Structures are given as C-alpha cells and as structure tokens.
Amino acid sequence: MRDQRFRIDHTAIETLDLERSVRFYHELLMMDINVRMEVDQGTPFHHEAVQLGYGPSGSVVQLEIVRFFGDPPKAEDLCRLPRHIAIDVPNLQQIVDQVESFGGSVEVERMDAPGKLIQGIILDPDGNCLTLRQLLS
C-alpha cells in the first residue's frame, strides 16, 4: 500500500530572466502564480524563485522557476535532455502558433499517437524542454 504522505511537490528549472520565464508560463501556458520568494541569502545558493501551477501550491505539483544571484548559469547548460516537463494542453496548435512571440522555439511541431494524443516539443526562452500533449477524447 502506498504511503499517502509521499507526493511530488514541485520540479525546478533555472532561468537567466525570471520575469520573461514567468510571463511565458503564466500568459502562454496559463499557469497560476502561487509563490514568489527569495531564499538562501548570504550563501552561494542565494536565489529568487516563483512557483506556478494549475492549482494552489500544496494541492498540485508546482513548477518552480529559479534565478540564481551571482554568476548566472550558462544558457547551453540549462537544457539537459532527456529532462523535460510534460504539460497537457487543450489546443496544441494554438500554443505552437504563439511560442515564438513569447521568446520560445518549436522543436517538433506535431507527433501523433493515433487515438490517444498529439504532442509537440518546444523550448522555453531559456532552452528548457517542454512536451505539450493534447489528449484525444
């Protein structure tokens, strides 16, 4: 029997531009902004973070976008495949059509799993890999 105390709380990604990334996930992918915080002041891990999700923090898995103070991570280090985030969306094509206007890019516009789903692969403005899935009824 599974212990009900265990659950995934959040997954974190790094960004070079926190506000650009928050806009991408909040406005394009319709995530709610739930928590904004600055933590670990006075340490090498000092960072600012925003948690977003499709529901309140504590009830659903959150995406935490992190910007470290000090020397920023290199952009080419931010996308480490196969690390990715899979997001179910109601209309794949609508999102794909808007990705570039939000600073992202389309890697694979559409792949079909007949009768189950269609999906696309995009990169956010920092090169984080997202798999967008439109489930078929």
N, C-alpha and C positions, 0 to 999 in steps of 0.2 A: 504494500500500500504506500502511495506517495505521501510524503510529509507536506502538509499544506502550508508550512511556514516558508518553503522554498519557492522562489519565483524570480524571474529576471526583472530587475528594476529599470535598468537603462543600458544603452550602449552609447559609447562616446566616440566622437570624431574630432580631429583637430582642424582649425581653420587659421588662415592668415588674416581674414577680415570678418570679424564676428557679426557686424551689422549686415553685411552682404549675405552671409550664410543664413542668418535669422530671417531676412526678407525672402530668400529662396524657399526655405522650408515652410514659413508661415503663409506667405502670399501665394506661391505657386502650388505647394503641396498641402495647403490648408491645415497645417498643424497649429494647435493652440500653444501659446507661450505660457508655460506654467511656473517656471522658477528662473530667476536671474540672480547670480551670486558671484562674489569674488572670494577666493579661498586661498589658503596656504601662504598668506602674506609673510614676507621675511624668509622664505625658503626658495630653493631652486624650482619648486613646483608651483610657484605663485601663478595663478591663472584666473581668468574670468570665464564663467560658463552660463549657458542658457539651456534649460530643459524644455523641450517641446514634445507634444504628443497628441494623439487622437482621443483625449480624455484627460481627467485630472491626474496629477502626479500621485503615485501610490496605488492607483487602480489599474493602470495600463502601463506597458513598457514605454519608457521615455527615450527620446534621442537627446543626448547632451552634446552641445557644440561647445568646444573648448578653445580658448585663445590664451596661449602662454605669454607671460610678460618676459622681457629679456630677449635673448636671441630666438627669433621665430624659427619653427621647423622649416626645412626646405620643401618647396611645393612638390618636387618629384618624390619625396618621402611620404607624402600624405595618402597616396593611392597604392595600397599594398594588396593586390589581388591574391587570393580569392576573397578577401574581406569585402563585404558589401552589405547593404541594407536593402531588404525587400519590402516594398510598400504596395499594398493593394489599392488600386485607384479605380474610380467609376468609369473613366473615359481615357484610355491610354493615349489616343491620338491627340486629344485636346492638350494634354500635358506635354507631349513630344513637340507639338507645334509651338509651344511657348518657352521651352527650355533655354534657348539661346538668348532670348530677351531678358532672362534672369541671370545671365552670366554662366550658364552651364553648357554642356555639349551633349549631342546624341551619339552614342557609340553603336548601338544596334536599334534601329527604329522599331522593328517588329519581328517577333518569333512566335510561331503558333504551336500550341499543344492542343490538337484538334479535340473539340468537345469539352475542353477543360478551361483553358485560359489563353490569352495572348499576353506577351510581355515584351518589354523593351529595356534596354540598358542605357542609362545616362550617367554623366558625371556632373556633380555639383560644381560651383565655382572654384572649389579647392581641389578638384580631382577625385573626390570621394565617389566610389562606385555605388550606384543605386539600380536595383532591378525593380521596375514598375510592372505590376501584374494586374491585368483586368480579368477577373473571374467571369466565366460564361455561365449563364443560367442553365 
